[in-house]
Amino acid sequence: MENSLLNGVEAEQEEKTIDQIEEETSRSELEAASSRPDFVDPEFWDQDTNKIKEEDLFKAFNAEKEKALGLRRKLSEKGSVKPPKTAEEYSLNESLNELLPSDSPAVSILKEKAFKAGLSKDQFNDFVSELMPALNEKGLISKGETELSDEEKQQQFNDYKNAELAKLGKEGPMALQKLANWGDSLVNKGVISRDEKPVFEAMITDAPSIVLLNKLMSLTGESSIPVKTAVLDGLPSRQEIDQIIASPEYANGEAKAHRIVKDYFEKTAY
């Protein structure tokens, strides 16, 4: 009947008893507990306890981890980044021998650090080959000088001594001898002790010190040797003059070179 008065009227639900409600709740909880989450593999789900098999899961995880590490090692060995078995297997390009000799302690340190960082042989060589020239260009590498023999040291000193005396003119050697005699005289007179004499001698290091001590000697009443003080007047040394005379500029008649030589001899001649 289209116009039934029940149209739009819903029948009232029968009121459930307490036992019915408890039964439905228990059934819902059981269904929820027995349902395995979608993200859990059946292999790791315990149907009896309705829980994840934690021990099996961790074992599987560790096994996969080892597989990943093994694959990683194999890929590393196949690539060009494989480090050597020991630090001693690293070697340097021979072109670096001048900047970094193979027996230098620095080489051992570089090898140890490279090995610790896991560098391959090629990476180590490339790094050092770029590093050393760059440091050398910046002046940060101190190159060791060959040790001079006793004869070479003596010759070096004699050359320096003669060059300094030449700055004082022809009387330079005599002025130096006069200072040596004065030093002995000061010791003999008790003005200075023998222990102090080396200090006196250490003061005589170059042409200017000879000139100064000659002046001080004259103040004590000792006769000094008159020497040229060209070195104090800014003139070049005789050695420098000889180099100018031997230069192409002097041979070609350059005015500046001839003027320097002329001034030197005019001021150092008696």
For each residue, the residues with C-beta under 8 A, 3 or more apart:
1: 4
2: 7
3: 7
4: 1 7
5: 9
6: 9
7: 2 3 4
8:
9: 5 6
10:
11:
12:
13:
14:
15:
16: 20 21 24
17: 20 21
18: 21 22
19: 22 23
20: 16 17 23 24
21: 16 17 18 24 25
22: 18 19 25 26
23: 19 20 26 27
24: 16 20 21 27 28
25: 21 22 28 29
26: 22 23 29 30
27: 23 24 30 31
28: 24 25 31 32
29: 25 26 32 33
30: 26 27 33 34
31: 27 28 34 35
32: 28 29 35
33: 29 30 50
34: 30 31 47 50
35: 31 32
36: 40 42 45
37: 40
38:
39:
40: 36 37 44 45 52
41: 44 45
42: 36 45
43: 53 56 60
44: 40 41 52 53 56 57 60
45: 36 40 41 42 51 52 53
46: 49 50 51 52 53
47: 34 50
48:
49: 46
50: 33 34 46 47
51: 45 46
52: 40 44 45 46 57
53: 43 44 45 46 56 57
54: 57 58
55: 58 59
56: 43 44 53 59 60
57: 44 52 53 54 60 61
58: 54 55 61 62
59: 55 56 62 63
60: 43 44 56 57 63 64
61: 57 58 64 65
62: 58 59 65 66
63: 59 60 66 67
64: 60 61 67 68
65: 61 62 68 69
66: 62 63 69 70
67: 63 64 70 71
68: 64 65 71 72
69: 65 66 72 73
70: 66 67 73 74
71: 67 68 74 75
72: 68 69 75 76
73: 69 70 76 77
74: 70 71 77 78
75: 71 72 78 79
76: 72 73 79 81 82
77: 73 74 82
78: 74 75
79: 75 76 82
80: 120 122
81: 76 118 120 123
82: 76 77 79 120
83: 115 118 119 120
84: 87 89 90 115 120 121
85: 89
86: 89 115
87: 84 90 108 111 112 114 115
88: 111
89: 84 85 86 121
90: 84 87 110 111 114 115 121 124 125
91: 121 125
92: 96 97 100 102 107 125 128 129
93: 96 125 128 129
94: 97
95: 129
96: 92 93 99 100 128 129 132
97: 92 94 100 101 102
98: 101
99: 96 132 133 136 141 143
100: 92 96 97 104 106 107 128 132
101: 97 98 104 107
102: 92 97 107
103: 107
104: 100 101 107 108
105: 108 109
106: 100 109 110
107: 92 100 101 102 103 104 110 111
108: 87 104 105 111 112
109: 105 106 112 113
110: 90 106 107 113 114 124 128
111: 87 88 90 107 108 114 115 124
112: 87 108 109 115 116
113: 109 110 116 117
114: 87 90 110 111 117 119 123 124 127
115: 83 84 86 87 90 111 112 118 119
116: 112 113
117: 113 114
118: 81 83 115
119: 83 114 115 123 124 127
120: 80 81 82 83 84 123 124
121: 84 89 90 91 124 125
122: 80 125 126
123: 81 114 119 120 126 127
124: 90 110 111 114 119 120 121 127 128
125: 90 91 92 93 121 122 128 129
126: 122 123 129 130
127: 114 119 123 124 130 131
128: 92 93 96 100 110 124 125 131 132
129: 92 93 95 96 125 126 132 133
130: 126 127 133 134
131: 127 128 134 135
132: 96 99 100 128 129 135 136 141
133: 99 129 130 136 137
134: 130 131 137 138
135: 131 132 138 140 141
136: 99 132 133 139 140 141
137: 133 134
138: 134 135
139: 136
140: 135 136
141: 99 132 135 136
142:
143: 99
144:
145:
146:
147:
148: 152 153 156
149: 152 153
150: 153 154
151: 154 155
152: 148 149 155 156
153: 148 149 150 156 157
154: 150 151 157 158
155: 151 152 158 159
156: 148 152 153 159 160
157: 153 154 160 161
158: 154 155 161 162
159: 155 156 162 163
160: 156 157 163 164
161: 157 158 164 165
162: 158 159 165 166
163: 159 160 166 167 237 238 239
164: 160 161 167 168 172 206 207 210 237
165: 161 162 168 172 173 176 207 210
166: 162 163 169 172 237 238 239
167: 163 164 172 207 228 230 231 235 237 238
168: 164 165 171 172 175 207 210 211 227 228 229 230 231
169: 166 172 227 228 230 268 270
170: 270
171: 168 174 175 225 226 227 228
172: 164 165 166 167 168 169 175 176 207 210 227
173: 165 176 177
174: 171 177 178 225
175: 168 171 172 178 179 210 214 224 225 227
176: 165 172 173 179 180 204 210
177: 173 174 180 181
178: 174 175 181 182 214 217 224 225
179: 175 176 182 183 204 210 213 214 217
180: 176 177 183 184
181: 177 178 184 185
182: 178 179 185 186 217 222
183: 179 180 186 187 197 200 201
184: 180 181 187 188
185: 181 182 188 189 222
186: 182 183 189 191 192 197 200
187: 183 184 190 191 192 193 194 197
188: 184 185
189: 185 186
190: 187 193
191: 186 187
192: 186 187 196 197 200
193: 187 190 196 197
194: 187 197
195: 198
196: 192 193 199 200
197: 183 186 187 192 193 194 200 201
198: 195 201 202
199: 196 202 203
200: 183 186 192 196 197 203 204
201: 183 197 198 204
202: 198 199 205
203: 199 200 209 213
204: 176 179 200 201 209 210 213
205: 202 209
206: 164 209 210
207: 164 165 167 168 172 210 211 231
208: 211 212 231 232
209: 203 204 205 206 212 213
210: 164 165 168 172 175 176 179 204 206 207 213 214 227
211: 168 207 208 214 215 227 229 231 232
212: 208 209 215 216
213: 179 203 204 209 210 216 217
214: 175 178 179 210 211 217 218 224 225 227
215: 211 212 218 219 224
216: 212 213 219 220
217: 178 179 182 213 214 220 222 224
218: 214 215 221 222 223 224
219: 215 216
220: 216 217
221: 218
222: 182 185 217 218
223: 218
224: 175 178 214 215 217 218
225: 171 174 175 178 214
226: 171
227: 168 169 171 172 175 210 211 214
228: 167 168 169 171 267 268
229: 168 211 232 233
230: 167 168 169 233 235 264 267 268
231: 167 168 207 208 211 235 237
232: 208 211 229
233: 229 230 267
234:
235: 167 230 231 263 264 267 268
236: 240 241 244 260 264
237: 163 164 166 167 231 240 241
238: 163 166 167 241 242 264 268
239: 163 166 242 243
240: 236 237 243 244
241: 236 237 238 244 245 260 261 264
242: 238 239 245 246
243: 239 240 246 247
244: 236 240 241 247 249 250 257 260 261
245: 241 242 250 261
246: 242 243 250
247: 243 244 250 251 257
248: 251 252
249: 244 252 254 256 257
250: 244 245 246 247 253 254 257 258 261
251: 247 248
252: 248 249
253: 250 258
254: 249 250 257 258
255: 258 259
256: 249 259 260
257: 244 247 249 250 254 260 261
258: 250 253 254 255 261 262
259: 255 256 262 263
260: 236 241 244 256 257 263 264
261: 241 244 245 250 257 258 264 265
262: 258 259 265 266
263: 235 259 260 266 267
264: 230 235 236 238 241 260 261 267 268
265: 261 262 268 269
266: 262 263 269
267: 228 230 233 235 263 264
268: 169 228 230 235 238 264 265
269: 265 266
270: 169 170
